[in-house]
Amino acid sequence: MTGSPSERLPIGSDADLARVRRRVRQAAAGVGFGLVQQTKLITAASELARNALVHGGGGHVELTRLTDGARRGLRLSFVDTGPGIRDVELALTDGYTSAGGLGLGLSGARRLVQEFSLDSRPGRGTTVTITDWAAGLPSPRTGTP
């Protein structure tokens, strides 16, 4: 698997969140994601970028285009230097919220993508990395209808 040089986007304001969503949409379309898959990835990216801003005090996302043979994908790493997550397992539980929200940010993002990893230590910030691969084209029909 190879990756292109990463593109780094700041996350420090609501305007940055909009730029992250727009850039992820462009990159996903560029590597061949269908509309539904683009929407899922943008939703996950939006949740993770907002978490970095609200809970981590801001940070950045690194967007990397991936190639693995004929497969094309995107890896997004959301990095902040905030307080970190004390109980990662609890934070990944559906319904858990530390800020009065719906409790679907981390767990919801994890369900929307193919690969998800979270590295967090209290006092050292959090990095959440998601990877998604463009779905292949449907196989052609054979036989007669």
TANOR-V368617 format. One record per pair of residues at least 12 apart in sequence whose ideal C-beta (glycine too) atoms are under 8 Angstrom apart, sorted by the first residue. I is the first residue (numbers start at 1). J is the second residue. D is the distance in whole Angstrom. If there is no record, write none. Layout:
BEGIN
i: (I I)
j: (J J)
d: (D D)
END
This chain:
BEGIN
i: (1 1 1 2 2 2 3 3 3 3 3 4 4 4 5 6 6 6 6 7 7 7 7 7 8 8 8 8 9 9 9 9 10 10 11 11 11 11 11 11 11 11 11 12 12 12 13 13 14 16 16 17 17 17 17 20 20 20 20 21 21 21 21 23 24 24 24 24 24 24 25 25 27 27 27 28 28 28 28 30 31 31 31 31 31 32 32 33 33 33 33 34 34 37 37 37 40 40 40 41 41 41 41 41 41 43 43 43 44 44 44 44 44 45 45 45 45 47 47 47 47 47 48 48 48 48 48 48 48 48 49 49 50 51 51 51 51 51 52 52 52 52 52 54 55 55 55 55 55 55 56 56 56 56 56 56 57 57 57 58 59 59 59 59 59 59 60 60 61 61 61 61 62 62 62 62 63 63 64 64 66 66 68 71 71 71 72 72 73 73 73 73 74 74 75 75 75 76 76 76 77 77 77 78 78 78 78 79 79 79 80 80 80 81 81 82 82 83 83 83 84 84 84 84 84 84 84 85 85 85 85 86 88 88 91 92 92 92 92 93 94 106 106 109 109 113 113 113 114 114 114 115 115 115 115 116 116 116 116 117 117)
j: (66 67 68 66 67 68 64 65 66 67 75 64 65 66 64 62 63 64 77 23 27 62 63 64 60 61 62 63 23 60 61 63 58 60 49 52 53 58 59 60 61 78 80 53 58 59 53 58 53 49 53 46 49 50 53 45 46 49 61 42 45 46 49 63 41 42 45 63 74 76 38 42 63 65 74 41 42 74 132 65 65 72 73 74 134 72 134 74 132 134 135 134 135 132 134 135 112 113 132 74 76 112 113 130 132 108 109 112 108 109 112 113 130 61 76 78 130 104 105 106 108 109 61 76 78 105 106 109 128 130 61 78 105 78 105 106 126 128 78 79 80 82 126 99 80 82 83 98 99 126 80 81 82 83 125 126 80 81 82 80 78 79 80 81 82 125 78 79 76 77 78 79 75 76 77 79 75 76 76 77 131 133 133 133 134 136 133 134 131 132 133 134 131 132 129 130 131 129 130 131 127 128 129 126 127 128 129 125 126 127 125 126 127 124 125 125 126 122 123 125 120 121 122 123 124 125 126 118 120 122 126 122 118 120 106 106 107 110 118 107 107 118 128 128 130 130 131 132 131 132 133 129 130 131 132 128 129 130 131 129 130)
d: (6 7 4 7 5 8 4 7 5 8 7 6 4 8 8 4 6 5 8 7 8 7 5 8 5 7 5 8 6 6 5 7 8 5 5 5 5 6 5 6 6 7 8 7 4 8 8 8 8 8 7 7 5 6 7 6 7 5 6 6 7 5 8 7 6 5 5 7 8 7 6 5 6 7 6 5 7 6 8 8 6 4 7 6 5 6 4 8 7 5 8 8 6 7 7 6 4 7 8 7 8 7 7 8 5 8 8 6 7 4 4 5 6 7 6 8 8 8 5 8 6 5 8 7 4 7 8 5 5 7 6 6 7 7 5 7 8 8 5 7 4 8 8 6 8 6 8 7 7 8 3 7 3 8 6 6 6 7 5 7 7 5 3 7 8 7 8 6 6 7 5 7 8 7 4 7 8 6 8 8 7 8 8 5 7 8 7 5 6 6 4 6 7 6 6 7 5 7 5 8 6 7 4 8 7 5 8 7 8 5 5 6 8 7 4 6 7 7 7 8 5 5 4 6 5 6 6 8 4 8 6 5 6 6 6 5 5 7 7 7 5 7 7 7 7 4 7 5 6 5 6 8 7 4 7 7 7 5 8 5 8)
END
